[in-house]
Amino acid sequence: MVSQLESENKSTIIYPESDGKPMADHTKQFRWITLIHGNLSWLFANDEMVFVAGDLLWYPVEGNPKITQAPDVMVIFGVPKGDRGSYKQWEENNIAPQVVFDILSPSNTQKDRFSHRRGD
């Protein structure tokens, strides 16, 4: 009975596929995002177990859709290529992105710039 209730609760959790934010603030930022994504996709084109994504919501924790990030570009080794509406880590053998790019824009605050460098 308890496991039935748990599975029913998990199925009602909604993991949005969009955060409603634009991919880039300006053309230079967009150009860097697409350049990095395109080159990484080309570099790993022949490896079916490298997933390269851009501006895709990543949910690392099952059951908590409030914990999420949308890196400008991310690379996940050990996960097959393919289309996804979001990256739910627990559905991908719990493999987290190993490489993440976040291109800063002029609208990022000084705090944003330092927290990105330190990984906070």
C-alpha positions in Angstrom: 0.0 0.0 0.0 2.8 2.4 0.9 4.7 1.7 -2.4 1.5 2.2 -4.3 1.0 5.7 -2.8 4.6 6.6 -3.4 4.4 5.7 -7.1 1.1 7.6 -7.4 2.7 10.7 -5.9 5.8 10.5 -8.2 3.5 10.3 -11.3 1.8 13.6 -10.3 5.0 15.6 -10.0 5.4 17.9 -13.0 8.9 18.6 -14.4 8.5 21.6 -16.8 10.4 21.5 -20.1 10.8 25.3 -20.1 11.9 27.9 -17.6 10.4 30.7 -19.6 13.7 32.4 -19.9 15.4 33.3 -23.2 18.3 31.2 -24.3 20.5 34.3 -24.7 20.4 38.0 -23.9 22.1 39.1 -27.1 23.6 38.0 -30.4 27.2 37.5 -29.1 26.0 35.2 -26.3 23.8 33.3 -28.7 26.7 32.9 -31.1 29.0 31.5 -28.4 26.3 29.0 -27.2 25.6 27.7 -30.7 29.4 27.6 -31.6 30.2 25.5 -28.5 27.2 23.3 -28.9 27.8 22.8 -32.7 31.5 22.0 -32.3 30.9 19.5 -29.4 28.2 17.8 -31.4 30.5 17.5 -34.3 33.4 16.3 -32.1 31.3 13.5 -30.6 29.1 12.8 -33.7 30.3 9.2 -34.0 30.0 8.3 -30.4 26.4 7.2 -29.6 27.1 7.3 -25.9 27.8 11.1 -25.7 24.8 13.4 -25.3 25.4 17.1 -26.0 22.5 19.4 -25.2 21.9 23.2 -25.2 19.5 25.1 -23.0 17.9 21.9 -21.7 16.5 21.8 -18.1 18.4 19.4 -16.0 16.7 17.8 -13.0 19.3 16.1 -10.7 16.9 15.0 -7.9 13.8 12.8 -8.4 10.8 14.2 -6.7 12.0 17.8 -6.5 11.4 19.8 -9.7 12.5 23.0 -7.9 16.1 21.8 -8.0 17.0 22.5 -11.6 19.5 24.2 -13.9 19.5 25.0 -17.6 23.1 25.1 -18.7 23.8 26.9 -22.0 25.6 23.7 -23.1 26.2 20.4 -21.3 28.0 17.2 -22.2 27.1 13.8 -20.6 29.3 10.8 -21.3 27.7 7.4 -21.0 24.2 8.5 -22.1 22.9 7.8 -25.6 22.1 10.6 -28.0 18.5 11.4 -28.6 15.8 14.0 -28.1 14.6 14.8 -24.6 12.2 17.5 -23.3 14.4 17.7 -20.2 17.3 15.8 -18.6 16.0 13.8 -15.6 19.2 12.4 -14.1 17.6 9.5 -12.4 16.2 8.2 -15.7 19.7 8.3 -17.2 21.4 5.8 -14.7 21.9 8.8 -12.4 24.7 10.2 -14.7 25.2 13.9 -14.1 26.6 16.2 -16.8 30.4 16.1 -16.7 31.0 19.3 -18.7 28.8 22.4 -18.4 29.2 25.7 -20.2 27.3 28.8 -19.0 28.0 31.9 -21.1 27.7 35.0 -19.0 26.1 38.2 -20.5 26.4 41.8 -19.5 23.2 41.5 -17.5 24.8 39.0 -15.1 25.7 40.6 -11.8 29.1 40.6 -10.2 27.9 38.0 -7.8 26.8 35.8 -10.8 30.2 36.1 -12.4 32.1 35.1 -9.2 29.7 32.3 -8.3 30.1 30.8 -11.8 33.9 30.8 -11.5 34.0 29.2 -8.0 31.2 26.7 -8.8 29.0 28.0 -5.9 
